[in-house]
């Protein structure tokens, strides 16, 4: 099977469970794996995802697929791909950010004038976190990033980033896949209060 990437999005307050990992994220993972395999969910016979991590801190593959998940303000997003890595981050657009965050991003090459805008700062931060998740490193790897006018570099290599449109949230996906290979789905039909399918846009 060609290693397309899939982003599956759901709102955890519409799924009963003890937290996002046992609620919407589990539903999203099952629905995404079913779609990838061309099966009905009831045919999967899967236990709940382990959501385990490798020693590097990167998510361990689940049923043969790599994944990245993020949650913010009652939303969860899950990215699944047949590639060794994928990274996803969500942040509320109105979340206050300490001054030192903007200063650190500026040190890495982000435009200070742009960072003065709160939403632009969050967009920059989600890109940074998505790339760090893609490479399986934590915030300790932030110094390996550099921001250019129209790209983000990790260890000097340009990164492919997709901005996801979710109302009230900054959302970024880092992947080795081109945009045409990313398929975005709404949550399972059994979930309530789920927004329309996401609209990706390269930023």
N, C-alpha and C positions, 0 to 999 in steps of 0.2 A: 504494500500500500504506500502511495506517495505520502511523505511526512508532512501533511498539512497541519497547520496550527488551528486550534479551535478555542474561542473564548466563550464561556458560558456564564451568564450573569443572572443573579437572583437576589431577592431581598429577604434576609433571614427572618424578619418579623412576620413573614407569611408562612413560615414552616415551623412546626413544633419541634422542639429539641433543646437539649442542654447546651446552648451556645451555638455559634456559627458552624463549628466543625461537625456537630452532630445534627445540624439542621439543614440550612440551605446549601452549604458546601457539599454535604453528602449527596443531596438530591441532584445538585449540578454535576458532580462527578459521575454519578450513575447515568444520568441522562446523556452526558457528553460521551462516555464510553459506549453507550448503546448506539448513539449516532455514528461514532467512528467505526463500529463493527457492523453497522447495518442490522442491528437486532432490536427487538422490543426490550424494554427494561426488565420485564419479568423473565426474559430468557438469560439474563446475565448470571444470576445466581451468585452475585458478589456479596461478600461481607462488607461491613462499613470500611471505608478507606482508612489506612493506618495513619496517614498524614505524618509519616516519619521523615527524619532528616539524615543526610549523609554526615560523615565526620567533618566535612568542609562546611556544614551548615546549610547546604543546598537541599531542597526537597528530594527525597528518595523517589525513584520511579514508582508509579502505582499501576499495577496490572500491565506493565510494559510501556507505560506512557509517562513522560515527564510532565510536571505540573507546577504552577505557581498560583497562589491564592492571596487575596488581600481583602480586608474588610474595613468599612468606615461608615459611621452614621447610619446604621441600619441597612447597609448594602454589603453584599459580598460579590466578588468577581473571581472567576476561576479560569485559568488558561491551561490548556492541555495540548501537548504536541508530541509527535513521534521523533523529535530531535533531542539531543542530549541536554538542551537547556532552553529555558524560556523565563522571562521575568515580568512581573505585574505588580503595580502599586496603585492604591487609591488613597486620596487624602481629601478631607472636606475643604472646599474653597475658602470658607470663612474661618478656618482654624488659625489662631494667632501663632506666629512663628517668632521666636526670639531673634533679636538683632544679630546675634552671632551666627545664625544660620545664613542670613543674607550675606554677611561678611565672608563667611567660609565659601559660599558659592561664587562670590565675586573674586576671591583669591584663585578659584579654579577657572576663571575666565568668563563667568556669566556677566552680562551687562548690568552694572549697578543701577542704572536708570530704569531698566526693565524690572529689576528686582524690587524697586520701590512700590510697584503695583502688587497688592496682595495675591491676586489670582495668578499673576505671572510668576511670582515666587513659588507658589504651590505647584504650578505646572513644571517649573524647573526642578523642584525637589522630587516630584513623582518620577520624572525622567531619570534623575540620579539614582533613586532607589530601585527602579525597574532594571537599570543596567547592572547595579550591584547584585541584585537577585539573579539576573541572568548568568552572571559569572560565579555565583555561589559564594560571594564574599559579603561580609557585613559592612556596617558603617566604617569599620576600621580601614576598608579599602577605598574610602572616599578620595584620598589623595591620589589615587590612580586615574581619576576622572579629569577631563579637561573639557570646558565648554568653548566651542567656536561659534561663529556667527550663525550657522545653520546646522550644526551637528554637535553630538556629544562623542568624545573620544574616551576609550578605555585602554590604558597602556599604549596610547598613540593610535589605536585603530578605531575608525569611525563605527558607530553603532547604529543599527536600524531600529528606529522607534516609531511607534504608532500612538497617536493620542486618541483616547476613547471618549465619546461624548456621553456623560452621565450627569443629569441635572444636579447641580450643587456640589459636584465632586471633580477634583482633578484626577485623571486616570491615564496611566501610560503603560504600554506594553513594549518590552524589549525582546526581540526575536531575530534569529538569522533568516527568517522567512520574509519574502517580499509581501507587500500589502495584499496582492491578489491571492496569496495563499492563506490568508487569515479569514476564517469564517466565524461570524458573530451570531450567536443565537440568543433569543429571550429564554427565560426560565421555562421549566416544564409546565405544561398546560394545567396541571393540578395546583400550581401556585397562584396565589391571588396578588393583586396590586403590583404587578410586574410591569415596568415601563416597556415601551416599544423596543425592537431590536436596536442595538447600539449602532451609531454611525461613526466609523473610523475615519480619521483624517490625519495625513502625515503633517507633522509640525516641524 
